[in-house]
Amino acid sequence: MHEILTDYPLDDCNSFGFRARSRLVVRVRSEDDLKSALADPGLANLPRRLIGGGSNIVLSSDFDGVTLLMRIAGRRLVEAHADHWIVEAAAGETWHDFVRWTLEEGYPGLENLALIPGTVGASPVQNIGAYGIELADRFDSLRAFDTTSGSFVTFGREDCAFAYRDSVFKHRPGRYVVTSVRFRLPRPWQPVLTYPDIAATFRDAASVTPEAVFDEIVAVRSRKLPDPARIGNAGSFFQNPIVPAEQHGRLKADHPALGGYPQADGRMKLSAAWLIEQSGFKGTRLGHVGVYDRHALILVNHGGGSAAEIVALATRIKDGVKAKFGVQLVEEPVFL
């Protein structure tokens, strides 16, 4: 049976470290907790929201409703086949800890996604990705509670409608609560070394190990990205924009240093960090918040900051990039 906590501080439940409280909180430690909380008549008429690791949200104010904190734990090998493993993790598991566990247990394939903050349950919602791999590339299925039908449902890969930092769950907020995710990890393992700063480390792909890739990804991300425990942040704040090839060509003519990553549909993905830095925002401060001085894609809370300051800074950055390059940036975090 679920436990209801009152006037609960959420400062430690969001990686920006913004001060906020929730009128009521339920720590969801099992599917039964989830079902009973959603069926509780005392909570039925209150606004409701779900928070996992809090690493991809911007909390704007106190919440006069019930916050569900996803805390379901568990991870296991489901099936072992000649050409793949199926592994499963509960939604409340910390993503990085799960990735490390898969390697310790001998099920590689997620190492390029090491050190991404957040929980397993949030990973398919955002279709997280880094260094040449997206979650969709390793996804098998997930189990979720449908708040409309009041029953559990299973989503296969096609059901999720994965796209760049997108899924069906982002377009139906609040309807589905992910409780566990399964991953299909191919065997024999092959390293993914498509990113230059990773490939440069491994000259001989035949001798690369999953653990070595994991360690290098952790090292690279640690050099570039601030630890939320020291400097409040939500990781990459803007999506890398994808533009038509013709627009990329025009921009390249005006800005020869502009890079680009070809997409399957012929469009080009640009580096949001490069656009922001070239627009003069790297290291900028606005009140208590700013743009990280080592990576222009990260907005940080230097201490005492607020959602209002982050919104103001993000707006200034979007306007500046739009004016200089004609490209519209889109935020990654969810504003609550």
N, C-alpha and C positions, 0 to 999 in steps of 0.2 A: 504494500500500500504506500502511496506517495506521501511525503512529508512536505508541509507548506511552511516556508520561512517568510517572515514579514520584514518590511523596511530593510531590504538586503542591499549592501553596497556592491557595486559592479566594477569598482576601480581595478580589481585584479582579474576581471573577466573580459577586459578589452586591452589589446596590446599597445594602444596609444596611451593607456593609463589615464584616460579622462575620468573625472569624478562624476558618478551617476549612481542612482539608487533605483531599485524596483520595489513597487508596493508589495508584491508577492513573488516568491521564487520557489520552483520545484526542481530539485536535483534528480534528473532522470537516470537511474542506475540500472534499469531493466525495461524490457518491453511492457511488462505488467505495470510498472510505474507510469509509463507513458500513457497506456490505455486508461488507467484509473484517473490520472490527472485530467485527460481530455474529456472524460465522462463525468467528472466531478460537477454536480449542479451548482456548487458554490463558486465555481470558476467560470461557468458557462457564459456569463454575460460580460466578462471582463476582456479587455484587449489582451492579445496573446502573442508572444514571439519566442523564437528559439535561438539560443546562442551555443555555439560549440566552443572552440578555443578562443574566440574573440579576436582573431588575428586579421580578419578581413571586414571589420565593421568600424563605423564612426558613430559613437554614442553622443547624441546631441543634448540630451536632457534626462531628468528623472522620468521613470515610466510608471504611469498609474494603471498598472495591469499585472499580469502574471508572466514572468520570464521562465522558460524551461531551459535548464542548463543540461546539455547532453553529456552524460557521464557513463554511458554503457561501455563496459570493457570486455576484452576477449579477442584472441587471435588464434588461428589454427590452420593446419593443412587440411583441405577438404578432399582433394583427389590428387593422385600422382599418375601421370600417363607418360608414354614414351616421348611425346613431343611437347608436353607442357605440364605445369603444376597449376592447381587451383588453390589459392589461399584466401582466407577470409579474415576480416577484422571488424570489430564492432565500431559503431559510429563515434563513440567517445574516446577511442584510442588516439593518442598523439601521433600525427602522421610520421614525423621523423623517427620516433621510437619504433613504429611499425616497420618502416623501411629497414632500419638497422636489424630488427628481429628477422626479417626475411633472409638477410645475408647470413646471420648467425646460424639459421636453421638450414641453410643450403638451398634457398629458393631465390636466386638472383633475377633481376629484371627491372627493379624499381630504383636502382642506385642513382640514376641521373636526377631523380626527384628528391634527393636527400636535402635535408635542412629547410624544406618548405614549411613554414609555420602553419598551425591549424590542426584540425582533427580529420580523421578518416571520413566521417560523415559529411563534411563540407567539401571534400575533394572532388566528387563527381558534379556537385552543383556548379562549381567554378570551372570544372575540367582543367584542373591545375596542370601546369607544364613548365619544363625548364630543360635547357641543354639538349634539345633534340627529341624529347619525348613528351607527349601529353598523356594524361591519365587514360583517355579514350583508347590509346594504343595498347594498354595493359588491362583494360576493363573486361570483366566477364558478366557480372550481374549485380543487382543490389536488392535489398529488402527494405520496404518503406511502409509506414502507416499512412493510409489515405484518410485524411480527416473528413472528407466529404462522405465517403461510403462507410467509414468506421471499421475498415478491415485492412489487413496487411496485403500488400501487392508486391510482385516481383517485376523488376525492370531489366530487360536485356539491353544490349548495346544500342540497337536501333531505336528502342523505346525512349532512350535518353536524349536523342537528337543533339548529340555533342557537336559543338563547333568551337572556334577559338574563344576560350574563356567563357563558354556559354553551354547551356543545357536546357532541357525542358523545365527543369526545376526553377530556374531563374525567372521563367515566364509564368509560373504558377506559384508565386510565393505563398507559403503558409499551408498549402494543400497537402504536401507530402513531407513526412518526417523520416529521413533515412535512419535506419537502425543498424544496418550492416552492409558491407561491400565485399564482393568477391573479385579477385584479380586472376587473370590468365597469364602466367609467366612462361614464355617459350623456352624450350630446351632442345638442343644444346644452347647454352647462353652465347650470345654474340654482343660485344660491346658496341654502344652507340657513341661515336666520337665525331659527330658532325660539326660541333662548335669549335672554332679555331683555338680558343684559349684552353680547351680541354684536349683537343687533338695534338697540340704542340707538346704536351707533356708526355704523350705516349707515341713514340716514333714507331714502335713495333707492335701493331695491334694483336699479333698472334700470341704475345706474351702477357697481355693485359689481363688482370683479374677483376672480378666484380668489386672486391674490397678496395682495390687501388682506385677504381673509378669513383667509388663512394667517398674515399678519403680526399681525392682531388676536388670533387664537387663541394664537399664541406669546406675545404681550404679556400677555394675560390669564392664561395658565397660569404664566408667569414671575413675575407679581405674586403669585399665590396659592400656588404650589407650590415647595418648596425644591429646589435643584439637588443631585442625589445626589452630585455631585463635591465639594460643600461640606458637606452634612449628609446622612448616610446615611438612606435611606428607600426604601420600595417603592411609592411613589405612594399611591393611594387604598387604605386598608387594609381598609375594610368596604364591602360592597355596599349600595347604596341599597335598603332593604327595600320589598317590594311587599305591600300588605295589602288585605283585602276593603274594598269601599266603605263597608260598614256600620261597620267598625272605624275607618276614616278619619273618618267622620262623628262618632263618639263622641269621638275624640281632638280633633277640631276644636272640638267644643263645650267641651272642657276647656282647650284651648290654641288660642285664636283665631288666633295667628300661624303656626300650622302650615300649611305649603304642601302641595302634592301635584300629581303629574303623572298624568293619566288614562291608563290602559292600554287596549289594544284589547279585552281581555277583561272590562273593567268595573272592574278593581281599580285601586288608586292606588299610585303609587310615591312614597315619602317620601324626604326628604333625610337621609341618615345623619349628615352633618356637622351639620345643625341639631339633630338629636336628641342628638348627643354634646355639642355646645356647651351646649344647654339643660340637660343633666345635669351641667354644671359641670366638664367635663374639658379644655376647651381650654386649652393651655399647661401642663397638668399634667406633672410629672416623676416618674419612678420609677427611682431609681438613675441609670444612665447613659442611659436612654431617656425619651421623653416624647411628648406630643401637641403638634404644631407650633402655635406661637402665632398663626399667620396662617390656618390652615385645620385645623379639628378632625378632618378625615377622614384626616390624615396622621400616622402614628407615625414618630418619628425616633430615630436613634442619635446622641447628642451626642458620642460618642467613647468607646470602650472598652465599649460595650454588648454584650449577648448575646441569643441567641434566648430564653433563659429569662426575661429581663426583659421582652422584647416580649410573650411569652405571658402573663406575669403582668399586664402593663398592659392587654392586650386583654381578658383575662378580667374585670378590674375595670370596664372600660368597658361590656362586654356586660351585666354584672350591673347596673350603674347605669342603663343605658338600659331594661333590662327592668323594673326596679323602678319607674321613673318613668313609662314610657309603655306597658309591656306588649308591647313590640316586641323581637323577637329579631334581633340583628345577626349577620351571617355574614361571616367573613373572606374577602378576595379572594386574598391570596397563598397559595402552596403551601408547606407546612412539610416540609422535607427534613432 
